[in-house]
Amino acid sequence: MTPTRLVRGILAGAVLAIAVATPVSADPAGPTDYRSEITAVEPATPQIEASILGGDSFLQLRVEPGAEVTVIGYRGEDYVWFRPDGTVWENLNSPSRYVNEDRFGGGDIPPNATPDAEPDWEQVAEGGRWSWHDHRAHWMQETRPLGRSAGDQILEAVIPLRVDGADVDITVISTWMPAPSPIPAWLGGLVGAALAGAAYALRRRNLPAVAAATPLAVAALVVGMWQYVSLPAETGPRPLWWALPAIAVVCAMGGMFAEIRGQRFTADAALLLIGFELAVWGAVKRDGLGAAIVPTDAPGWLDRFTTAGALVGGVGFVIVALWSLFVAPARRRRVVAPTGGSPTEVTGVSGSRAPSG
């Protein structure tokens, strides 16, 4: 791999990282310090099942086949309609539809969306299941609740439905959760630093440094895919959760193959790309390091451990790769000149000798 191709590879990785880092929905689930819970469904009915996703981010409703359910919006209008055939429809003339595009209610409401407008239904799902930001189910401010502390209940609200023509109320409470233990994040950072140190030691001994980065790339891929499949598509799970570590794993495989073929420069370039992808992945997920809840079905400690490891280790791999690509070769170059001043020996990047001029 030439330096030009190396630069192109780095730029391609950067562009791809930026592309997959863009959310596919207006406001996907993110780390939070609040947990919302369904405390009551009154009157109780077997036709529906309500749950909270992402700690407090989305309300999910499942409706049994044959039942008809309408979710009532914030201003009393029909908002979401679950038909008996399992299809789910959203009212384009409901103000709630647009307010719910953003967790904090920042969506713009068009003039046609009024509580008195005739419903204009658009199908959004099948299978009798749908999830949405419902602002009655979570804390609506970016600032902390005044006069409250971790462990306190911060809200209680009711979400009204019509189930087969009968009024049903879902009661939701939200609690400010204590901060998580910092130990997993610190341990993850230490492991990441240790793996970066191992990569440096391996390269100093002319061994495959990319081998030290591979376990971390695989771990990030597992954790990222776990998070991605934990949330339904309508909540906007972010492809970068799995795409960035997947690129790192592919680069690790390519780097090992390059090592087998004796292409050390290519292997070090692969290590550089691995470090870049892992560092970006860790930086994007860094908010979860201190948040009480991370939107994933994976254990919170595992997500924090891997995120910190990727962030620290990724930066370390970049440093090791840059050292191996540019600093170490310069130090290995030796020009031995006899008395006459003519160079007789040059050791290049690969360590081979060139005849004297």
Sequence and secondary structure as in RCSB ss.txt:
>XXXX:A:sequence
MTPTRLVRGILAGAVLAIAVATPVSADPAGPTDYRSEITAVEPATPQIEASILGGDSFLQLRVEPGAEVTVIGYR
GEDYVWFRPDGTVWENLNSPSRYVNEDRFGGGDIPPNATPDAEPDWEQVAEGGRWSWHDHRAHWMQETRPLGRSA
GDQILEAVIPLRVDGADVDITVISTWMPAPSPIPAWLGGLVGAALAGAAYALRRRNLPAVAAATPLAVAALVVGM
WQYVSLPAETGPRPLWWALPAIAVVCAMGGMFAEIRGQRFTADAALLLIGFELAVWGAVKRDGLGAAIVPTDAPG
WLDRFTTAGALVGGVGFVIVALWSLFVAPARRRRVVAPTGGSPTEVTGVSGSRAPSG
>XXXX:A:secstr
  HHHHHHHHHHHHHHHHHHHS SSSS    BSEEEEEEEEES  TTEEEEEETTTTEEEEEE TT  EEEE TT
S EEEEE TTS EEEETT HHHHHTTSTTS     TT  TTS   EEEEESTTEEEE  TTSS   SS  TT  T
T EEEEEEEEEEETTEEEEEEEEEEE     SHHHHHHHHHHHHHHHHHHHHHHTTS THHHHHHHHHHHHHHHH
HHHHTS GGG   THHHHHHHHHHHHHHHHHHHHHTT HHHHHHHHHHHHHHHHHHHHHTGGGGT SB SSSS H
HHHHHHHHHHHHHHHHHHHHHHIIIIIHHHHH  EE  TTS   EEE TTS EE   
